[in-house]
Amino acid sequence: MSEDLIVAMFNKMTAAGYDEYNSHFQPIVRNFLFLIRLVLQDLPTHARILCVGAGTGTEILELATVNPGWTFCAVEPSDSMLTGCRAKLTAAGVIDRCELIQGKLADVSATERFDAVLCLLVLHFIRSQDERVQMLEGMYARLLPNGYLINAEISHDMSAADFPLMMANWKAMHSLAGADEANLVNVENSFRKVLGVLSPSKTEEMLRNCGFADCLHFFQSLFIHAWVSRRHN
Ligand SMILES: C[S@@+](CC[C@H](N)C(=O)[O-])C[C@H]1O[C@@H](n2cnc3c(N)ncnc32)[C@H](O)[C@@H]1O
């Protein structure tokens, strides 16, 4: 699927639809957000955070609420998701600390530096490895020395013996959330032909090759994995 089709898919889904579907996964989301807070806890009181593919702003809302001195830059290509993000951050009274940009990483100033960059559940949409590297390098370039990258993505070694069993559980999870059969039969096909699903070891290798250090694989729920790593210089 081309990048534009991905954005069109998120526009079609609508922010309200995205949040409603994700509400079925609250136990996973709460755990994940709690751990993100934990790994970022040594950031300064006035940290500045970049969120790439911010969606409806879930991660910003969480971090802004518990860190009243932090400011945020959200970049998101889907008009519909960004509109939902703006509404949510406005309702929560944190919009004054947020800059919202409709676009992609390249639309974020190349000279601004952040204490942390979050790229949650975006990279598996990028099938081209060259584009992934470009994105990782772009995020590295926008970090302050010692700044953190948190990246989360769908990841698995699809040739591994446990892949079918993991896929069965993944489908069961979506079924519990109300996904219909027609969507479920296509999931495996979309992992192989639509998304760019890499193994955790490949993702870690790419992080290292792009300059990131101290890479810690701190979260996994079925196919969703997350890492925190740092820019050192
Ligand atoms: C699954 S959502 C994740 C949203 C949010 N980060 C979260 O965890 O709830 C993926 C988001 O990435 C956005 N996206 C897709 N391609 C992108 C790209 N190349 N750069 C930045 N964002 C992108 C989509 O529009 C969508 O809002």
The ligand as an SDF file (V2000), in Angstrom:
LIG
                    3D

 27 29  0  0  0  0  0  0  0  0999 V2000
   -1.8150    3.2430   14.1660 C   0  0  0  0  0  0  0  0  0  0  0  0
   -1.8060    4.9840   14.1340 S   0  0  0  0  0  0  0  0  0  0  0  0
   -0.9150    5.3790   15.6070 C   0  0  0  0  0  0  0  0  0  0  0  0
   -1.3300    6.6940   16.1920 C   0  0  0  0  0  0  0  0  0  0  0  0
   -0.7470    6.9860   17.5750 C   0  0  0  0  0  0  0  0  0  0  0  0
    0.6910    7.1190   17.5120 N   0  0  0  0  0  0  0  0  0  0  0  0
   -1.1370    5.8900   18.5440 C   0  0  0  0  0  0  0  0  0  0  0  0
   -0.2390    5.1180   18.9690 O   0  0  0  0  0  0  0  0  0  0  0  0
   -2.3300    5.8070   18.8850 O   0  0  0  0  0  0  0  0  0  0  0  0
   -0.6270    5.3710   12.8670 C   0  0  0  0  0  0  0  0  0  0  0  0
   -0.6220    6.8400   12.4830 C   0  0  0  0  0  0  0  0  0  0  0  0
    0.5170    7.0770   11.6580 O   0  0  0  0  0  0  0  0  0  0  0  0
    0.1490    8.0030   10.6560 C   0  0  0  0  0  0  0  0  0  0  0  0
    1.1210    7.8490    9.5470 N   0  0  0  0  0  0  0  0  0  0  0  0
    1.0610    7.0110    8.4840 C   0  0  0  0  0  0  0  0  0  0  0  0
    2.1620    7.1570    7.7170 N   0  0  0  0  0  0  0  0  0  0  0  0
    2.9420    8.0950    8.3290 C   0  0  0  0  0  0  0  0  0  0  0  0
    4.2050    8.6940    8.0470 C   0  0  0  0  0  0  0  0  0  0  0  0
    4.9270    8.3300    6.9730 N   0  0  0  0  0  0  0  0  0  0  0  0
    4.6840    9.6280    8.8790 N   0  0  0  0  0  0  0  0  0  0  0  0
    3.9850    9.9890    9.9880 C   0  0  0  0  0  0  0  0  0  0  0  0
    2.7760    9.4610   10.3020 N   0  0  0  0  0  0  0  0  0  0  0  0
    2.2670    8.5350    9.4890 C   0  0  0  0  0  0  0  0  0  0  0  0
   -1.2820    7.6310   10.3130 C   0  0  0  0  0  0  0  0  0  0  0  0
   -1.9650    8.6810    9.6700 O   0  0  0  0  0  0  0  0  0  0  0  0
   -1.8420    7.2760   11.6840 C   0  0  0  0  0  0  0  0  0  0  0  0
   -2.4410    8.3750   12.3200 O   0  0  0  0  0  0  0  0  0  0  0  0
  1  2  1  0
  2  3  1  0
  2 10  1  0
  3  4  1  0
  4  5  1  0
  5  6  1  0
  5  7  1  0
  7  8  2  0
  7  9  1  0
 10 11  1  0
 11 12  1  0
 11 26  1  0
 12 13  1  0
 13 14  1  0
 13 24  1  0
 14 15  1  0
 14 23  1  0
 15 16  2  0
 16 17  1  0
 17 18  1  0
 17 23  2  0
 18 19  1  0
 18 20  2  0
 20 21  1  0
 21 22  2  0
 22 23  1  0
 24 25  1  0
 24 26  1  0
 26 27  1  0
M  CHG  2   2   1   9  -1
M  END
$$$$
